[in-house]
Amino acid sequence: MSHQRPVITPQAIQEAKQNPGGWVYQIDGDYGPDDAVPQEAIVVAWKMDDDGNIVGEFIPNLKYRQPAK
């Protein structure tokens, strides 16, 4: 399976600024801030530096499964 480079959205940048030093995830599906997100719904992740900037390449989630339509 090949992974296309995901677009870093303004929402991902905002999330990174609010949570420096961690990770930002692209999630497939409608999950609220308090919902448990299954691992299969995480598309990719980006590492953030201590200033809240997204750094490095995206890391695809090999367990991601696109939902059936």
PQR file with spaces between the fields and no chain letter, atoms N, CA, C, O and H, PARSE charges and radii, in Angstrom:
ATOM       1  N    MET     1       0.852   -1.168    0.000 -0.4000 1.5000
ATOM       2  CA   MET     1       0.000    0.000    0.000 -0.0000 2.0000
ATOM       3  C    MET     1       0.898    1.231    0.000  0.5500 1.7000
ATOM       4  O    MET     1       1.803    1.335    0.827 -0.5500 1.4000
ATOM       5  N    SER     2       0.657    2.163   -0.919 -0.4000 1.5000
ATOM       6  CA   SER     2       1.444    3.395   -0.930 -0.0000 2.0000
ATOM       7  C    SER     2       0.680    4.485   -0.194  0.5500 1.7000
ATOM       8  O    SER     2      -0.550    4.496   -0.160 -0.5500 1.4000
ATOM       9  H    SER     2      -0.078    2.078   -1.591  0.4000 1.0000
ATOM      10  N    HIS     3       1.424    5.378    0.380 -0.4000 1.5000
ATOM      11  CA   HIS     3       0.813    6.471    1.126 -0.0000 2.0000
ATOM      12  C    HIS     3       1.126    7.776    0.429  0.5500 1.7000
ATOM      13  O    HIS     3       2.290    8.098    0.191 -0.5500 1.4000
ATOM      14  H    HIS     3       2.423    5.369    0.352  0.4000 1.0000
ATOM      15  N    GLN     4       0.091    8.527    0.100 -0.4000 1.5000
ATOM      16  CA   GLN     4       0.291    9.847   -0.462 -0.0000 2.0000
ATOM      17  C    GLN     4       0.630   10.797    0.677  0.5500 1.7000
ATOM      18  O    GLN     4       0.199   10.608    1.815 -0.5500 1.4000
ATOM      19  H    GLN     4      -0.855    8.266    0.293  0.4000 1.0000
ATOM      20  N    ARG     5       1.411   11.822    0.350 -0.4000 1.5000
ATOM      21  CA   ARG     5       1.758   12.821    1.354 -0.0000 2.0000
ATOM      22  C    ARG     5       0.486   13.566    1.763  0.5500 1.7000
ATOM      23  O    ARG     5      -0.147   14.208    0.925 -0.5500 1.4000
ATOM      24  H    ARG     5       1.761   11.975   -0.574  0.4000 1.0000
ATOM      25  N    PRO     6       0.108   13.489    3.031 -0.5600 1.5000
ATOM      26  CA   PRO     6      -1.102   14.186    3.480  0.2800 2.0000
ATOM      27  C    PRO     6      -0.854   15.690    3.570  0.5500 1.7000
ATOM      28  O    PRO     6       0.268   16.140    3.797 -0.5500 1.4000
ATOM      29  N    VAL     7      -1.900   16.431    3.391 -0.4000 1.5000
ATOM      30  CA   VAL     7      -1.832   17.889    3.505 -0.0000 2.0000
ATOM      31  C    VAL     7      -1.892   18.258    4.982  0.5500 1.7000
ATOM      32  O    VAL     7      -2.742   17.763    5.723 -0.5500 1.4000
ATOM      33  H    VAL     7      -2.813   16.065    3.206  0.4000 1.0000
ATOM      34  N    ILE     8      -0.988   19.127    5.397 -0.4000 1.5000
ATOM      35  CA   ILE     8      -1.036   19.639    6.774 -0.0000 2.0000
ATOM      36  C    ILE     8      -2.050   20.775    6.780  0.5500 1.7000
ATOM      37  O    ILE     8      -1.818   21.833    6.194 -0.5500 1.4000
ATOM      38  H    ILE     8      -0.298   19.529    4.795  0.4000 1.0000
ATOM      39  N    THR     9      -3.157   20.549    7.439 -0.4000 1.5000
ATOM      40  CA   THR     9      -4.265   21.501    7.443 -0.0000 2.0000
ATOM      41  C    THR     9      -4.037   22.612    8.469  0.5500 1.7000
ATOM      42  O    THR     9      -3.220   22.461    9.377 -0.5500 1.4000
ATOM      43  H    THR     9      -3.345   19.690    7.916  0.4000 1.0000
ATOM      44  N    PRO    10      -4.757   23.726    8.325 -0.5600 1.5000
ATOM      45  CA   PRO    10      -4.685   24.765    9.354  0.2800 2.0000
ATOM      46  C    PRO    10      -5.077   24.240   10.738  0.5500 1.7000
ATOM      47  O    PRO    10      -4.544   24.694   11.751 -0.5500 1.4000
ATOM      48  N    GLN    11      -6.010   23.283   10.780 -0.4000 1.5000
ATOM      49  CA   GLN    11      -6.416   22.701   12.062 -0.0000 2.0000
ATOM      50  C    GLN    11      -5.254   21.927   12.697  0.5500 1.7000
ATOM      51  O    GLN    11      -5.067   21.986   13.912 -0.5500 1.4000
ATOM      52  H    GLN    11      -6.443   22.914    9.958  0.4000 1.0000
ATOM      53  N    ALA    12      -4.476   21.207   11.889 -0.4000 1.5000
ATOM      54  CA   ALA    12      -3.324   20.467   12.409 -0.0000 2.0000
ATOM      55  C    ALA    12      -2.272   21.431   12.945  0.5500 1.7000
ATOM      56  O    ALA    12      -1.673   21.173   13.990 -0.5500 1.4000
ATOM      57  H    ALA    12      -4.628   21.160   10.902  0.4000 1.0000
ATOM      58  N    ILE    13      -2.044   22.518   12.253 -0.4000 1.5000
ATOM      59  CA   ILE    13      -1.077   23.529   12.713 -0.0000 2.0000
ATOM      60  C    ILE    13      -1.532   24.137   14.025  0.5500 1.7000
ATOM      61  O    ILE    13      -0.726   24.327   14.936 -0.5500 1.4000
ATOM      62  H    ILE    13      -2.530   22.727   11.405  0.4000 1.0000
ATOM      63  N    GLN    14      -2.826   24.447   14.129 -0.4000 1.5000
ATOM      64  CA   GLN    14      -3.375   25.013   15.366 -0.0000 2.0000
ATOM      65  C    GLN    14      -3.240   24.020   16.516  0.5500 1.7000
ATOM      66  O    GLN    14      -2.859   24.397   17.624 -0.5500 1.4000
ATOM      67  H    GLN    14      -3.481   24.293   13.388  0.4000 1.0000
ATOM      68  N    GLU    15      -3.548   22.764   16.256 -0.4000 1.5000
ATOM      69  CA   GLU    15      -3.428   21.724   17.282 -0.0000 2.0000
ATOM      70  C    GLU    15      -1.980   21.591   17.742  0.5500 1.7000
ATOM      71  O    GLU    15      -1.722   21.426   18.934 -0.5500 1.4000
ATOM      72  H    GLU    15      -3.857   22.458   15.356  0.4000 1.0000
ATOM      73  N    ALA    16      -1.048   21.661   16.819 -0.4000 1.5000
ATOM      74  CA   ALA    16       0.376   21.570   17.159 -0.0000 2.0000
ATOM      75  C    ALA    16       0.789   22.728   18.076  0.5500 1.7000
ATOM      76  O    ALA    16       1.518   22.521   19.046 -0.5500 1.4000
ATOM      77  H    ALA    16      -1.257   21.795   15.851  0.4000 1.0000
ATOM      78  N    LYS    17       0.330   23.928   17.773 -0.4000 1.5000
ATOM      79  CA   LYS    17       0.671   25.101   18.590 -0.0000 2.0000
ATOM      80  C    LYS    17       0.111   24.984   20.010  0.5500 1.7000
ATOM      81  O    LYS    17       0.705   25.496   20.959 -0.5500 1.4000
ATOM      82  H    LYS    17      -0.262   24.096   16.985  0.4000 1.0000
ATOM      83  N    GLN    18      -1.038   24.306   20.153 -0.4000 1.5000
ATOM      84  CA   GLN    18      -1.674   24.161   21.463 -0.0000 2.0000
ATOM      85  C    GLN    18      -1.086   23.008   22.278  0.5500 1.7000
ATOM      86  O    GLN    18      -1.321   22.925   23.484 -0.5500 1.4000
ATOM      87  H    GLN    18      -1.521   23.890   19.383  0.4000 1.0000
ATOM      88  N    ASN    19      -0.321   22.118   21.634 -0.4000 1.5000
ATOM      89  CA   ASN    19       0.216   20.929   22.306 -0.0000 2.0000
ATOM      90  C    ASN    19       1.662   20.673   21.885  0.5500 1.7000
ATOM      91  O    ASN    19       1.951   19.638   21.285 -0.5500 1.4000
ATOM      92  H    ASN    19      -0.130   22.185   20.655  0.4000 1.0000
ATOM      93  N    PRO    20       2.573   21.598   22.191 -0.5600 1.5000
ATOM      94  CA   PRO    20       3.960   21.437   21.744  0.2800 2.0000
ATOM      95  C    PRO    20       4.627   20.205   22.353  0.5500 1.7000
ATOM      96  O    PRO    20       4.278   19.748   23.442 -0.5500 1.4000
ATOM      97  N    GLY    21       5.599   19.689   21.604 -0.4000 1.5000
ATOM      98  CA   GLY    21       6.408   18.592   22.102 -0.0000 2.0000
ATOM      99  C    GLY    21       5.779   17.221   21.981  0.5500 1.7000
ATOM     100  O    GLY    21       6.297   16.262   22.552 -0.5500 1.4000
ATOM     101  H    GLY    21       5.882   20.060   20.720  0.4000 1.0000
ATOM     102  N    GLY    22       4.682   17.096   21.259 -0.4000 1.5000
ATOM     103  CA   GLY    22       4.001   15.807   21.141 -0.0000 2.0000
ATOM     104  C    GLY    22       3.786   15.419   19.705  0.5500 1.7000
ATOM     105  O    GLY    22       4.682   15.539   18.870 -0.5500 1.4000
ATOM     106  H    GLY    22       4.260   17.875   20.795  0.4000 1.0000
ATOM     107  N    TRP    23       2.589   14.954   19.424 -0.4000 1.5000
ATOM     108  CA   TRP    23       2.221   14.482   18.091 -0.0000 2.0000
ATOM     109  C    TRP    23       0.876   15.062   17.674  0.5500 1.7000
ATOM     110  O    TRP    23       0.016   15.321   18.516 -0.5500 1.4000
ATOM     111  H    TRP    23       1.860   14.856   20.102  0.4000 1.0000
ATOM     112  N    VAL    24       0.698   15.265   16.372 -0.4000 1.5000
ATOM     113  CA   VAL    24      -0.582   15.643   15.781 -0.0000 2.0000
ATOM     114  C    VAL    24      -0.993   14.492   14.879  0.5500 1.7000
ATOM     115  O    VAL    24      -0.179   13.967   14.119 -0.5500 1.4000
ATOM     116  H    VAL    24       1.397   15.055   15.688  0.4000 1.0000
ATOM     117  N    TYR    25      -2.258   14.103   14.965 -0.4000 1.5000
ATOM     118  CA   TYR    25      -2.760   12.969   14.200 -0.0000 2.0000
ATOM     119  C    TYR    25      -3.830   13.410   13.215  0.5500 1.7000
ATOM     120  O    TYR    25      -4.634   14.292   13.515 -0.5500 1.4000
ATOM     121  H    TYR    25      -2.919   14.530   15.582  0.4000 1.0000
ATOM     122  N    GLN    26      -3.837   12.793   12.036 -0.4000 1.5000
ATOM     123  CA   GLN    26      -4.939   12.956   11.098 -0.0000 2.0000
ATOM     124  C    GLN    26      -5.872   11.780   11.329  0.5500 1.7000
ATOM     125  O    GLN    26      -5.486   10.622   11.163 -0.5500 1.4000
ATOM     126  H    GLN    26      -3.183   12.076   11.792  0.4000 1.0000
ATOM     127  N    ILE    27      -7.110   12.093   11.716 -0.4000 1.5000
ATOM     128  CA   ILE    27      -8.100   11.080   12.067 -0.0000 2.0000
ATOM     129  C    ILE    27      -9.152   11.005   10.964  0.5500 1.7000
ATOM     130  O    ILE    27      -9.580   12.032   10.439 -0.5500 1.4000
ATOM     131  H    ILE    27      -7.423   13.033   11.851  0.4000 1.0000
ATOM     132  N    ASP    28      -9.563    9.797   10.616 -0.4000 1.5000
ATOM     133  CA   ASP    28     -10.617    9.582    9.626 -0.0000 2.0000
ATOM     134  C    ASP    28     -11.889    9.200   10.371  0.5500 1.7000
ATOM     135  O    ASP    28     -11.991    8.099   10.912 -0.5500 1.4000
ATOM     136  H    ASP    28      -9.214    8.963   11.042  0.4000 1.0000
ATOM     137  N    GLY    29     -12.852   10.104   10.397 -0.4000 1.5000
ATOM     138  CA   GLY    29     -14.117    9.843   11.074 -0.0000 2.0000
ATOM     139  C    GLY    29     -14.512   11.018   11.947  0.5500 1.7000
ATOM     140  O    GLY    29     -13.750   11.970   12.119 -0.5500 1.4000
ATOM     141  H    GLY    29     -12.770   10.998    9.957  0.4000 1.0000
ATOM     142  N    ASP    30     -15.699   10.936   12.486 -0.4000 1.5000
ATOM     143  CA   ASP    30     -16.228   11.989   13.355 -0.0000 2.0000
ATOM     144  C    ASP    30     -16.073   11.565   14.811  0.5500 1.7000
ATOM     145  O    ASP    30     -16.866   10.780   15.331 -0.5500 1.4000
ATOM     146  H    ASP    30     -16.318   10.163   12.345  0.4000 1.0000
ATOM     147  N    TYR    31     -15.048   12.090   15.453 -0.4000 1.5000
ATOM     148  CA   TYR    31     -14.793   11.805   16.861 -0.0000 2.0000
ATOM     149  C    TYR    31     -14.717   13.128   17.607  0.5500 1.7000
ATOM     150  O    TYR    31     -14.074   14.073   17.150 -0.5500 1.4000
ATOM     151  H    TYR    31     -14.404   12.727   15.031  0.4000 1.0000
ATOM     152  N    GLY    32     -15.368   13.188   18.740 -0.4000 1.5000
ATOM     153  CA   GLY    32     -15.324   14.377   19.574 -0.0000 2.0000
ATOM     154  C    GLY    32     -14.049   14.399   20.404  0.5500 1.7000
ATOM     155  O    GLY    32     -13.304   13.420   20.438 -0.5500 1.4000
ATOM     156  H    GLY    32     -15.891   12.421   19.111  0.4000 1.0000
ATOM     157  N    PRO    33     -13.803   15.521   21.073 -0.5600 1.5000
ATOM     158  CA   PRO    33     -12.572   15.668   21.847  0.2800 2.0000
ATOM     159  C    PRO    33     -12.440   14.682   23.004  0.5500 1.7000
ATOM     160  O    PRO    33     -11.331   14.429   23.474 -0.5500 1.4000
ATOM     161  N    ASP    34     -13.549   14.126   23.465 -0.4000 1.5000
ATOM     162  CA   ASP    34     -13.499   13.181   24.578 -0.0000 2.0000
ATOM     163  C    ASP    34     -13.727   11.731   24.138  0.5500 1.7000
ATOM     164  O    ASP    34     -13.771   10.828   24.974 -0.5500 1.4000
ATOM     165  H    ASP    34     -14.450   14.332   23.083  0.4000 1.0000
ATOM     166  N    ASP    35     -13.872   11.509   22.828 -0.4000 1.5000
ATOM     167  CA   ASP    35     -14.116   10.163   22.312 -0.0000 2.0000
ATOM     168  C    ASP    35     -12.815    9.376   22.201  0.5500 1.7000
ATOM     169  O    ASP    35     -11.761    9.935   21.898 -0.5500 1.4000
ATOM     170  H    ASP    35     -13.836   12.242   22.149  0.4000 1.0000
ATOM     171  N    ALA    36     -12.902    8.083   22.450 -0.4000 1.5000
ATOM     172  CA   ALA    36     -11.767    7.193   22.194 -0.0000 2.0000
ATOM     173  C    ALA    36     -11.684    6.970   20.689  0.5500 1.7000
ATOM     174  O    ALA    36     -12.682    6.632   20.053 -0.5500 1.4000
ATOM     175  H    ALA    36     -13.758    7.629   22.697  0.4000 1.0000
ATOM     176  N    VAL    37     -10.504    7.157   20.124 -0.4000 1.5000
ATOM     177  CA   VAL    37     -10.298    6.974   18.686 -0.0000 2.0000
ATOM     178  C    VAL    37      -9.610    5.627   18.477  0.5500 1.7000
ATOM     179  O    VAL    37      -8.517    5.408   19.000 -0.5500 1.4000
ATOM     180  H    VAL    37      -9.693    7.431   20.640  0.4000 1.0000
ATOM     181  N    PRO    38     -10.232    4.725   17.721 -0.5600 1.5000
ATOM     182  CA   PRO    38      -9.581    3.436   17.479  0.2800 2.0000
ATOM     183  C    PRO    38      -8.330    3.630   16.619  0.5500 1.7000
ATOM     184  O    PRO    38      -8.277    4.525   15.775 -0.5500 1.4000
ATOM     185  N    GLN    39      -7.343    2.795   16.841 -0.4000 1.5000
ATOM     186  CA   GLN    39      -6.080    2.911   16.115 -0.0000 2.0000
ATOM     187  C    GLN    39      -6.296    2.848   14.600  0.5500 1.7000
ATOM     188  O    GLN    39      -5.566    3.492   13.847 -0.5500 1.4000
ATOM     189  H    GLN    39      -7.386    2.068   17.527  0.4000 1.0000
ATOM     190  N    GLU    40      -7.279    2.088   14.155 -0.4000 1.5000
ATOM     191  CA   GLU    40      -7.545    1.942   12.728 -0.0000 2.0000
ATOM     192  C    GLU    40      -8.057    3.220   12.083  0.5500 1.7000
ATOM     193  O    GLU    40      -8.083    3.317   10.856 -0.5500 1.4000
ATOM     194  H    GLU    40      -7.872    1.565   14.767  0.4000 1.0000
ATOM     195  N    ALA    41      -8.472    4.221   12.895 -0.4000 1.5000
ATOM     196  CA   ALA    41      -8.988    5.486   12.370 -0.0000 2.0000
ATOM     197  C    ALA    41      -7.903    6.554   12.251  0.5500 1.7000
ATOM     198  O    ALA    41      -8.158    7.629   11.709 -0.5500 1.4000
ATOM     199  H    ALA    41      -8.451    4.142   13.892  0.4000 1.0000
ATOM     200  N    ILE    42      -6.700    6.276   12.750 -0.4000 1.5000
ATOM     201  CA   ILE    42      -5.591    7.232   12.654 -0.0000 2.0000
ATOM     202  C    ILE    42      -4.902    7.009   11.319  0.5500 1.7000
ATOM     203  O    ILE    42      -4.383    5.926   11.049 -0.5500 1.4000
ATOM     204  H    ILE    42      -6.493    5.403   13.191  0.4000 1.0000
ATOM     205  N    VAL    43      -4.902    8.053   10.478 -0.4000 1.5000
ATOM     206  CA   VAL    43      -4.330    7.947    9.142 -0.0000 2.0000
ATOM     207  C    VAL    43      -2.814    8.123    9.200  0.5500 1.7000
ATOM     208  O    VAL    43      -2.063    7.254    8.758 -0.5500 1.4000
ATOM     209  H    VAL    43      -5.323    8.932   10.697  0.4000 1.0000
ATOM     210  N    VAL    44      -2.378    9.243    9.742 -0.4000 1.5000
ATOM     211  CA   VAL    44      -0.946    9.565    9.839 -0.0000 2.0000
ATOM     212  C    VAL    44      -0.696   10.370   11.102  0.5500 1.7000
ATOM     213  O    VAL    44      -1.630   10.821   11.765 -0.5500 1.4000
ATOM     214  H    VAL    44      -2.988    9.949   10.102  0.4000 1.0000
ATOM     215  N    ALA    45       0.575   10.541   11.422 -0.4000 1.5000
ATOM     216  CA   ALA    45       0.982   11.362   12.564 -0.0000 2.0000
ATOM     217  C    ALA    45       2.160   12.243   12.156  0.5500 1.7000
ATOM     218  O    ALA    45       2.967   11.873   11.302 -0.5500 1.4000
ATOM     219  H    ALA    45       1.334   10.175   10.884  0.4000 1.0000
ATOM     220  N    TRP    46       2.240   13.401   12.776 -0.4000 1.5000
ATOM     221  CA   TRP    46       3.377   14.301   12.614 -0.0000 2.0000
ATOM     222  C    TRP    46       3.958   14.606   13.991  0.5500 1.7000
ATOM     223  O    TRP    46       3.211   14.800   14.951 -0.5500 1.4000
ATOM     224  H    TRP    46       1.585   13.701   13.470  0.4000 1.0000
ATOM     225  N    LYS    47       5.273   14.648   14.093 -0.4000 1.5000
ATOM     226  CA   LYS    47       5.970   15.021   15.332 -0.0000 2.0000
ATOM     227  C    LYS    47       6.020   16.537   15.425  0.5500 1.7000
ATOM     228  O    LYS    47       6.155   17.230   14.416 -0.5500 1.4000
ATOM     229  H    LYS    47       5.880   14.490   13.314  0.4000 1.0000
ATOM     230  N    MET    48       5.909   17.045   16.654 -0.4000 1.5000
ATOM     231  CA   MET    48       5.999   18.484   16.897 -0.0000 2.0000
ATOM     232  C    MET    48       7.234   18.774   17.724  0.5500 1.7000
ATOM     233  O    MET    48       7.653   17.958   18.545 -0.5500 1.4000
ATOM     234  H    MET    48       5.799   16.482   17.473  0.4000 1.0000
ATOM     235  N    ASP    49       7.819   19.954   17.500 -0.4000 1.5000
ATOM     236  CA   ASP    49       8.936   20.356   18.345 -0.0000 2.0000
ATOM     237  C    ASP    49       8.396   21.052   19.594  0.5500 1.7000
ATOM     238  O    ASP    49       7.185   21.176   19.774 -0.5500 1.4000
ATOM     239  H    ASP    49       7.479   20.617   16.833  0.4000 1.0000
ATOM     240  N    ASP    50       9.300   21.498   20.443 -0.4000 1.5000
ATOM     241  CA   ASP    50       8.890   22.115   21.710 -0.0000 2.0000
ATOM     242  C    ASP    50       8.231   23.475   21.546  0.5500 1.7000
ATOM     243  O    ASP    50       7.673   24.012   22.503 -0.5500 1.4000
ATOM     244  H    ASP    50      10.284   21.397   20.298  0.4000 1.0000
ATOM     245  N    ASP    51       8.290   24.041   20.331 -0.4000 1.5000
ATOM     246  CA   ASP    51       7.615   25.311   20.056 -0.0000 2.0000
ATOM     247  C    ASP    51       6.261   25.108   19.376  0.5500 1.7000
ATOM     248  O    ASP    51       5.577   26.078   19.049 -0.5500 1.4000
ATOM     249  H    ASP    51       8.743   23.604   19.554  0.4000 1.0000
ATOM     250  N    GLY    52       5.872   23.839   19.162 -0.4000 1.5000
ATOM     251  CA   GLY    52       4.579   23.561   18.540 -0.0000 2.0000
ATOM     252  C    GLY    52       4.604   23.603   17.027  0.5500 1.7000
ATOM     253  O    GLY    52       3.563   23.777   16.394 -0.5500 1.4000
ATOM     254  H    GLY    52       6.428   23.051   19.427  0.4000 1.0000
ATOM     255  N    ASN    53       5.795   23.443   16.428 -0.4000 1.5000
ATOM     256  CA   ASN    53       5.914   23.390   14.974 -0.0000 2.0000
ATOM     257  C    ASN    53       5.959   21.933   14.528  0.5500 1.7000
ATOM     258  O    ASN    53       6.633   21.105   15.142 -0.5500 1.4000
ATOM     259  H    ASN    53       6.642   23.301   16.942  0.4000 1.0000
ATOM     260  N    ILE    54       5.237   21.631   13.458 -0.4000 1.5000
ATOM     261  CA   ILE    54       5.275   20.288   12.895 -0.0000 2.0000
ATOM     262  C    ILE    54       6.628   20.115   12.216  0.5500 1.7000
ATOM     263  O    ILE    54       7.026   20.938   11.391 -0.5500 1.4000
ATOM     264  H    ILE    54       4.690   22.303   12.960  0.4000 1.0000
ATOM     265  N    VAL    55       7.333   19.041   12.568 -0.4000 1.5000
ATOM     266  CA   VAL    55       8.684   18.820   12.047 -0.0000 2.0000
ATOM     267  C    VAL    55       8.785   17.434   11.421  0.5500 1.7000
ATOM     268  O    VAL    55       8.086   16.508   11.831 -0.5500 1.4000
ATOM     269  H    VAL    55       7.010   18.373   13.238  0.4000 1.0000
ATOM     270  N    GLY    56       9.637   17.300   10.454 -0.4000 1.5000
ATOM     271  CA   GLY    56       9.898   15.998    9.857 -0.0000 2.0000
ATOM     272  C    GLY    56       8.787   15.530    8.945  0.5500 1.7000
ATOM     273  O    GLY    56       7.821   16.246    8.682 -0.5500 1.4000
ATOM     274  H    GLY    56      10.206   18.052   10.121  0.4000 1.0000
ATOM     275  N    GLU    57       8.951   14.313    8.470 -0.4000 1.5000
ATOM     276  CA   GLU    57       8.001   13.689    7.562 -0.0000 2.0000
ATOM     277  C    GLU    57       6.816   13.123    8.343  0.5500 1.7000
ATOM     278  O    GLU    57       6.905   12.892    9.549 -0.5500 1.4000
ATOM     279  H    GLU    57       9.736   13.732    8.683  0.4000 1.0000
ATOM     280  N    PHE    58       5.727   12.907    7.648 -0.4000 1.5000
ATOM     281  CA   PHE    58       4.590   12.248    8.283 -0.0000 2.0000
ATOM     282  C    PHE    58       4.913   10.778    8.481  0.5500 1.7000
ATOM     283  O    PHE    58       5.732   10.208    7.759 -0.5500 1.4000
ATOM     284  H    PHE    58       5.655   13.094    6.669  0.4000 1.0000
ATOM     285  N    ILE    59       4.272   10.178    9.451 -0.4000 1.5000
ATOM     286  CA   ILE    59       4.435    8.750    9.711 -0.0000 2.0000
ATOM     287  C    ILE    59       3.088    8.088    9.450  0.5500 1.7000
ATOM     288  O    ILE    59       2.139    8.306   10.204 -0.5500 1.4000
ATOM     289  H    ILE    59       3.607   10.641   10.037  0.4000 1.0000
ATOM     290  N    PRO    60       2.988    7.278    8.388 -0.5600 1.5000
ATOM     291  CA   PRO    60       1.703    6.622    8.112  0.2800 2.0000
ATOM     292  C    PRO    60       1.406    5.548    9.151  0.5500 1.7000
ATOM     293  O    PRO    60       2.317    4.908    9.677 -0.5500 1.4000
ATOM     294  N    ASN    61       0.144    5.363    9.435 -0.4000 1.5000
ATOM     295  CA   ASN    61      -0.298    4.308   10.339 -0.0000 2.0000
ATOM     296  C    ASN    61      -0.592    3.070    9.502  0.5500 1.7000
ATOM     297  O    ASN    61      -1.561    3.042    8.744 -0.5500 1.4000
ATOM     298  H    ASN    61      -0.596    5.883    9.007  0.4000 1.0000
ATOM     299  N    LEU    62       0.237    2.058    9.641 -0.4000 1.5000
ATOM     300  CA   LEU    62       0.063    0.840    8.852 -0.0000 2.0000
ATOM     301  C    LEU    62      -1.180    0.055    9.255  0.5500 1.7000
ATOM     302  O    LEU    62      -1.594   -0.853    8.533 -0.5500 1.4000
ATOM     303  H    LEU    62       1.024    2.080   10.258  0.4000 1.0000
ATOM     304  N    LYS    63      -1.784    0.390   10.396 -0.4000 1.5000
ATOM     305  CA   LYS    63      -3.013   -0.289   10.838 -0.0000 2.0000
ATOM     306  C    LYS    63      -4.271    0.466   10.437  0.5500 1.7000
ATOM     307  O    LYS    63      -5.382    0.025   10.730 -0.5500 1.4000
ATOM     308  H    LYS    63      -1.448    1.127   10.982  0.4000 1.0000
ATOM     309  N    TYR    64      -4.100    1.619    9.757 -0.4000 1.5000
ATOM     310  CA   TYR    64      -5.253    2.404    9.312 -0.0000 2.0000
ATOM     311  C    TYR    64      -6.089    1.594    8.326  0.5500 1.7000
ATOM     312  O    TYR    64      -5.557    0.937    7.432 -0.5500 1.4000
ATOM     313  H    TYR    64      -3.197    1.977    9.518  0.4000 1.0000
ATOM     314  N    ARG    65      -7.396    1.654    8.504 -0.4000 1.5000
ATOM     315  CA   ARG    65      -8.347    1.010    7.594 -0.0000 2.0000
ATOM     316  C    ARG    65      -9.404    2.026    7.218  0.5500 1.7000
ATOM     317  O    ARG    65     -10.135    2.521    8.076 -0.5500 1.4000
ATOM     318  H    ARG    65      -7.828    2.188    9.230  0.4000 1.0000
ATOM     319  N    GLN    66      -9.486    2.337    5.933 -0.4000 1.5000
ATOM     320  CA   GLN    66     -10.491    3.272    5.452 -0.0000 2.0000
ATOM     321  C    GLN    66     -11.868    2.676    5.699  0.5500 1.7000
ATOM     322  O    GLN    66     -12.119    1.516    5.371 -0.5500 1.4000
ATOM     323  H    GLN    66      -8.892    1.935    5.235  0.4000 1.0000
ATOM     324  N    PRO    67     -12.770    3.486    6.286 -0.5600 1.5000
ATOM     325  CA   PRO    67     -14.116    2.952    6.573  0.2800 2.0000
ATOM     326  C    PRO    67     -14.866    2.586    5.296  0.5500 1.7000
ATOM     327  O    PRO    67     -14.700    3.226    4.258 -0.5500 1.4000
ATOM     328  N    ALA    68     -15.682    1.562    5.388 -0.4000 1.5000
ATOM     329  CA   ALA    68     -16.525    1.166    4.245 -0.0000 2.0000
ATOM     330  C    ALA    68     -17.583    2.237    4.031  0.5500 1.7000
ATOM     331  O    ALA    68     -18.086    2.835    4.982 -0.5500 1.4000
ATOM     332  H    ALA    68     -15.817    1.042    6.231  0.4000 1.0000
ATOM     333  N    LYS    69     -17.902    2.461    2.793 -0.4000 1.5000
ATOM     334  CA   LYS    69     -18.896    3.494    2.477 -0.0000 2.0000
ATOM     335  C    LYS    69     -20.215    2.897    2.104  0.5500 1.7000
ATOM     336  O    LYS    69     -21.161    3.627    1.809 -0.5500 1.4000
ATOM     337  H    LYS    69     -17.494    1.975    2.020  0.4000 1.0000
